Amino acid sequence: MQPIQLFDAASSTYTYILFDEATREALIIDPVDEQIERDLSVLRQYGLKLQWTVETHAHADHITSASQLAEHAGAKTAAPAGCGITTAAVQLEDGNALSFGGEHLRALATPGHTSGSMSFVWRDHVFTGDTLLINGCGRTDFQSGSAEAMYDSLTRILFTLPDATTVWPGHDYQGRTHSTIGFEKSNNARVAGKSLEEFVTIMHALHLPPPKRIDEAVPANLSSGVRHDADGVGEKAFREASGYAGDVSATLAYRWWQAGEAVLVDVRTDAEREWVGFVPGSVAVAWKQWPGMAMNADFDTAIQSTVPHGKKALFLCRSGVRSIAAAKRATELGLEAYNILEGFEGDPDTRAHRGNKGGWRMAGLPWRQN
């Protein structure tokens, strides 16, 4: 059985989907935010229930869609404990395993590209992220990278796997899709037959330019892909968006709602509202896009009957993922629809460190808990 290999041309990133044939439970490794629709379509095509999103490290060249997949598909997030991705539900240590149906994915700590980088073994396959590439390896000159640690991860950990193990890298820039441990052990230009000293000299002489998106990608990936570029927009500002009217701060949304200009629609599930809290007076219309990924006809009917002509529709979810999807759909239905930035819960770390007011609750707006 082979993994489903997907490619993002902008970052030359490979994403992998593995699944159990009997239960259709699945996991995804290194998903890319700009490919969220593609990945959801593949899950739908194969009839899969996503159990896990898995990161090999905190990426510097693209932003993960882990948080989006957690909301859209009900997946749990997992990341290497040493990477500082504190929002991941499961912090993986060396030797830990993730189960999906009757299948298991085993974590191997392979530091070097970053101090927390991991590879993952499934059956006779290994997913090496930015550690082992085809005829190369990941750079070691930033994000706590170490050429010495990389050499150890390659020679002492990955190259001790059976030679027939298929290598599935995190990137390739020449159209190659996979290799084997035996081939890389004998032919990899950077490490095959090289001493530690020779390898370190090679790595220190690379002088590569920094990844183009490092400044936005790393902070977002440390929050499972939640972007913080709304920081500092101000209480009265809103941001234009593609496919719907725009993104608005919780404070501005509240003012529109209190002035009678808008209807506040909470698209979280009944369980979320009961456990976490809700906004008194808001309209509850759950955005149910899973299972099956089919458009929810009940949502269309409820929204069209709830939002009067001439009023704005303000969509609220947990962190601002489902509410974007709902706003896009409401726009297709002819409404003036907005997403409320950072949702109901927001991000307390962002608020503390960047001065942002965060989501509805963090902004100190009215809410209640059962």
N, C-alpha and C positions, 0 to 999 in steps of 0.2 A: 504494500500500500504506500502510495506517494503522498506527500503534502500538497496542498494547493499553493502554488507560488504566484504571487502577484507583484507588480512592479510599478513604482512611482518614478516617472522619467525625470521630474524636476530635481529630485534629490538622489536618483539612482538607488533608491531603497527597495529592498525586497521585504514583502510582508508574507507571512505564512499562515495558512489555516489548516489545522489538523482536526480530525473528527473520528468518533467511534461509529462504525458502520451500523451497529445494531441499535444504539440508542439515539444516534444523530447528535449527541452532545459534542461540542467543539470548543477549541481555543484558538486564539489568534496571537501571533508573535509580531511585535513591532508594527502596529498599524499606523497609518499616516492620516492626519486630520483632513487633508484635501481629498482623500480617497474614501471618505466615510460612505458616500452613496454607493460607490462601487462595491465596497466590502459588505454592506447590508444587502445589496443585490445578490452577491455570491452566496451569502447565508440563506437567502430566500430561495435561490435557484436549487441549492442542494438540500433544502429542508432541514437546516441545522438550528440547534438551540445553543447559542453561545454561552459558555460557562465562565471563561476566563479571557482577559486581555493580559498579555505578558510582555514585559520590556526586557531587552538584553542590557540596557543601560539608559542613562539620561542623554538623549540624543542632542546633537548640536546643529544638525543640518535640516531637520524637519520637526514638526510638532506632532506628537502622538494624538490619536483619537480615542485614547482609553476612556476618558471621562464621558465622551459622547456615546461610546458603545455601552458603557455601564448604564446610561439612562435609556438609550433606544432599545437595547437588546437584553437588558437585565443581567449583564455579565458582571463578574467580580474582577477587580483589578489586582494584579500581582507584579512586583518589581523587586530587583535585588536590594537587600537590606542596606548594602554599603553605598547605594547611590543617593540616598537622602530624598527619595520620592515618598515623602511622608503621607501623601494622600492615598497611596496604594493600600488596599484592604489587607493584602498579605505581603509581608516583608520576607523575601526568600533568603534562606541561608544555604550554603553548600550542602548538597545531598537531599534537600527537600524535594518533594514530588507533588505535582498537581494532577488530580484525577479528573477525567472527563469520560463518562461512561465506564467502560472496562479498560480504558487506555490510561497511561501515566507519562508525564513529562518530568524528567529529573534535572535538577539544577546543578550546574558545575560552576564554581567560582573560578573565573578566568580573568583576573585583574591585569591591567596593562594599558589598554586604551583609556579606561578610567579605573579608579581604584575599586569600584563596585561592579565592574562588568561581569556578566555571566553568559555562559553558553548553556544550551539545553539539549538533552539526549532523549530521543523517542525511538523506540525499537532500534533499528540499525541506521538511524539518522542523527546528525548533530547540527544544531542551529547555532552558528558561531557569532552572530552579531558583527561587531567591528573588531573582534579579536583575530580570528583567522579568516582571511579573504582568499580568493583564488589567485594563487601565485603572489601573495602579499599578506599584509596584516594591517590592522588599524594604526593610525598615528598615535604617538605617546607624548606629545609635547604640550598638552593642555588638559584641563579638567582632572587634575591629580593623576595624570598618566605617568607611566614608568616603563622605560625600555627593559629594565632588568626584570620587572614583574611580567611583562609581555613575553619575554623569552622563556621564563619559567612556565607560564600558562600554555604556551605553544608546545614546548618540548616535554615537560613533565606531566601535563594534564591531557591536552588534546591528542598529542601524538602517541599516547599510550592506549587510545581507543583502537579497536580492531581496524586493520588496514582497509577493509571493505566498507567501513562506515561512510555513508554519504555525507558530504559537507555542504550545507546550505548557508551561504554567507548573508550578511546584512546588506551588503552593497556589491555591485560590480559595475564597472564603467566601460566594459568592452563587450557586453552582450552575453557573457558566460553565465550559466545558471547554477551549476553545481560542480563539485569535484569529489574526491575521496581523501580520507586521511592518508592512505598509502601513497597516493600521488603527491600530496602536499609535503609529506614527510621527506620524500625523495627529491622533489623538484621545485619547491617554493623558493623563489629567488632571494627572499630576504632572510630565510632562516635555515633552509636545508643545508646541512654540512657546515654550518657556521658555528663558531664558538660564541660564548656570551659576549666577549670583548668585540668581536667582529660585528655581531648583531647590533650592539649599542652604538658603535661607530656609524653603521648604516643609518640607524634611526635618527641619530643626532644630526646627520648631514642632509636630511630631507628638506628642511626649510620650506614647509608648505604654508600657503596663505591660510588665514583663519576661515572657517566655514562662513558663508555669506549670512546665514540666519542665526548665528550663535547667540547674539544679544537678545533676540526674542524667543528662540527655541529653548534654550536651557532653562530660563525661569518658568516658562509654560510647562515644560516636561517635568520639572520638579513638583508640579501640581497636577500630574496626570493629564496634561494637555489643556488645562484651564488657562486661557489667556488673561493677562492683566492689563491689556492696552487701553482699558476704559478708565484707568486711574487718572485722576486730575481733570476729568471732563467738566466737573462742576455740577452743582445741584440742578441748575436750570437748563443744562445743555442736553442735546440728544445727538446721536450719531446716525448718519445715513447708512442704509444697508441694502444689500442686493436681494430682491425677491420679496421684500416687505417694507413697510414705511420707515422703520428705523429702530434703533436701540435707545432706550431711555433709562435714566437713573430711577431707582425706586422712589426717590423723593419727588421727582417731576411726575411720575406716574400717579403717585398719591394725590398730588395737587390737581391733576386733570380729573381724577376720579371724584374727588371731593367737590369739584366745581360742576359736576354733572356732565362733563364733556366726554366721559369714557365709561366703559364697562370693564371691571377687573375680573379676569377669567383665570382661575387656578387650574392648571392642567395636570397637577399631580394626582396620584391615586388616592382613594378614600383612606387607605391604610397610612399613607404618608401624612395626610392632613391630621389624622387621629393621633399618630405617634409623635410627630414633630411640632405641629401647630398649624393654625390657619388664620386667614384674615377675615374677621367678621364682615359680612355683607358682600364678600366676593362670590362669584358664580363658579361652582365646581363642574368642570367638563374635562374628564381625564383624557389625555392624549394617549391612546392605546394603539401603538404601531407594531406591537409584538404580541403573540406569535403570528407568523405568516407574513408579516411586513405588508399586509394589505391596507389600503386606505380605510379609515374607520368612518363608515357612513353615518353612524350615530353622532360623531363629532360634528360633521357637516350640518346635520339637522339641528343639533343643540345650539351651535354658534349662530346659525341664521335666525333662529327664533329668540336668541338671547340678546344680541347686539342690534339695537334699533338703527334704522337708516340715519346717517348723519353723525353717529357717535363713533369714537375710536374704540378699538378692541385692544386691551392691554393684557398680555399673556405672562403668567407667572408660573415658574416651576421650581425645582430645587436649586439649580445653579445657573440656569439660562441655556439649556440644551434643547429640551423638549419644547420650551416656549418659542424658540426660533422656528422649529419645524411647524408648530401650530400657527405662528404668525404668517409663515409662507403659505400654508394652506388657506388660512382666512383671507389672505390677499387674493388668492385664486378665486375665492368665493365673492370677491368684490368689496371686501371690507378694508378700512384703513387700520392696519394691524401693526402693533409694536411689541417688541420683546423687552422685558424688564431685566436690565443688566444684573448679573450675579444672582438672580432669582430670589427665593425666599430666605435661604440660609446664608448666601454670600461666603466670603473667605476671611475669617478673622485674622489670619496671618498677613494677608494682603492689606487689610485695613490698618493693622498695627505698624507695618513696616513702610507703607507707602502713603498713608494718610487718606486712603480711599474709604468712603462711607459704607462700601459693601452692599449686600443685598437688603431685602425688605427688613428683616429682623435686625441686622447689624446697623441699619440706618435709624433704628429706634422708632419705627412706624408701628401703628396699632396691629396687634396680633393676639391670639389667644390659644391656649392649649386645653384639650379636653381633660 
